Amino acid sequence: MVPSPLLLGLLVVLLASARAISVSLPALPLSTSSRWVVGADGRRVKLACANWASHLEPVAAEGLSRRGVGDIAARVAAMGFNCVRLTWPTYLATNATLSSLPLRWSLERLGLRESAAGVRVNNPDLLDLPLIDVFREVVSALANNSIMVILDNQMTTPGWCCSRSDGNTFFGDKYFDPEEWLKGLSAMATMFKNTKNVVGMSLRNELRGPYQNVSLWYRYMQQGAEAVHAANPNVLVILSGLDFDNTLSFLFTKKVELSFTGKLVFEQHWYGFSDGTDWDHQNQNDACGVAVESIRTKGLFLLQQGWPLFFSEIGFDMSGTHTSDNRYLTCFLSMAAEMDLDWAIWALQGSYYIREGILAYDETYGLLSWDWCTARNPSFIKRINPLQSPFQGPGLLSSKKPYNVIFHLLTGLCVLVKSANSLKLGSCDESNAWNYTSTSELILKHTGQCLEAKSVGDTAKLGAGCGKSCSKWQLISNSSMHVSTELAKNGTRVCLDASPDGVIMTNQCKCLSEDPYCNPESQWFKVILSSRGIPAEASILQLPSLGPWPATSS
């Protein structure tokens, strides 16, 4: 019997729940150390987050009419996420009439009687609470499930974000009074000063529109950062960029000047539609190479300068039927794996009370299904699982001597050695340690054996002849994700390839250029650094490193 998508979704949540039970909050408060977010114990804390919207017209976290708030929080943990980027509109903090409005009235004034009835069934204790108290209860439910919270100021007025003409675009716009915004930031920072799991505040989402300019960005974002820190010195202060948070390039030459250190994080957004039609009309290797280079110049350079960068919104159509989104996703995952990024998926919610005038709007980017019952795309949850825990950073087990793992982007699995003649994909928690040398060999730790290619269509193997051409592995194509070598017999170029059952093969390289319809993803691998402990082993190879990451005054 083939399991249904519903059953698969339930299995993902149930199987993951065993892992979630033992998870606890990291040592708090958080701070920064060079490009890393770290706990109070100095150990790397990777932000692997889901965005949960609470800024639309009802001014309440989505889904309270569908499931109990504690159940939703438990599902976040069960899917492996350790934090939620919880959105809020400025008026929730500055407009007493709105913040004191009972949830029931907020829904009914919008004609959402069915939603109010759903809250009465699933969250009866919340129905008659003021909106600001409902918000607090959501934060509390997340705390009860050891979920960190980043408070994200999405808009001033409640509603869907974002457009270039909604009056919320940039400082001085119709609904974006800088003084009111500062007041709102201070109020929220103060309100959650003693709430341990509120670990960060994102000052404003997606600055944009005709009024945006760099000079005012520095003026007001620095004021906002100082206001938050003065009210709550424990939280990370997270600054977004311009052009819908697609660019922070202006920071390359001029840094932010603040009175405090150790709390500053920058954030950037990246969706497939940010790249225009490249994913539809270009070769996938070329499109990914161009996109990553664009992201590098717009914000990724901050990591090399020693600043934390949080990709606070990434997302795709979870139906899996949107080709350009699927291509974008794999490209993002390659960058997230290589750089070990902090990130947040848009979005948790499977549906909205109301969005852009449509009742019970289905969020196709949602992790949860329309009815909030199960995972919309269980295979995605499995695929991102290795990227929810850190590969690199301060304080990791065995972190004194990093090594390499060979990560397969399409599956989210790593190359495991079963025998000298058998390599297969498996859990990255069980990955072997490799040394990717300066002379392009992939040597298996402690064995002296290296990865070899024998012939086209054969399985990849281990051998002792590490000086041979068939043991020299280059990262080719514009995506740098084809792991390729030349056969000793005739010089034919082959690439690592994962068969449908996970066996690692050496096949002719495919889709290297030009063809926009060819899918190379079975051959897309990243050779990445890891400092995770190796199962049943205490020592690891010393490898070339991207670090040490430069120190900053963050």
Secondary structure as UniProt FT lines:
FT   HELIX           5..21
FT   STRAND          31..33
FT   TURN            34..35
FT   STRAND          36..38
FT   TURN            40..41
FT   STRAND          48..52
FT   TURN            57..58
FT   TURN            62..66
FT   HELIX           69..78
FT   TURN            79..80
FT   STRAND          83..89
FT   HELIX           90..94
FT   HELIX           96..99
FT   HELIX           103..108
FT   TURN            109..111
FT   HELIX           113..122
FT   TURN            124..128
FT   HELIX           131..144
FT   TURN            145..146
FT   STRAND          148..155
FT   TURN            164..165
FT   TURN            171..172
FT   TURN            174..175
FT   HELIX           178..191
FT   TURN            192..194
FT   TURN            196..197
FT   STRAND          198..202
FT   TURN            210..211
FT   HELIX           214..231
FT   TURN            233..234
FT   STRAND          236..239
FT   TURN            243..246
FT   HELIX           249..252
FT   STRAND          264..271
FT   HELIX           272..275
FT   TURN            276..277
FT   HELIX           278..281
FT   HELIX           284..295
FT   HELIX           296..300
FT   HELIX           301..304
FT   TURN            305..306
FT   STRAND          309..315
FT   TURN            318..319
FT   HELIX           323..339
FT   STRAND          342..345
FT   STRAND          354..355
FT   TURN            356..357
FT   STRAND          358..359
FT   TURN            364..365
FT   TURN            370..371
FT   HELIX           378..384
FT   HELIX           385..388
FT   TURN            394..395
FT   TURN            397..400
FT   STRAND          403..408
FT   TURN            409..412
FT   STRAND          413..419
FT   TURN            420..421
FT   STRAND          422..426
FT   HELIX           428..430
FT   STRAND          434..436
FT   TURN            438..439
FT   STRAND          442..444
FT   TURN            445..447
FT   STRAND          450..452
FT   TURN            456..457
FT   STRAND          458..459
FT   STRAND          461..463
FT   TURN            466..467
FT   HELIX           469..471
FT   STRAND          474..476
FT   TURN            477..480
FT   STRAND          482..486
FT   TURN            488..490
FT   STRAND          493..498
FT   TURN            500..501
FT   STRAND          503..508
FT   HELIX           521..523
FT   STRAND          524..530
FT   TURN            535..536
//
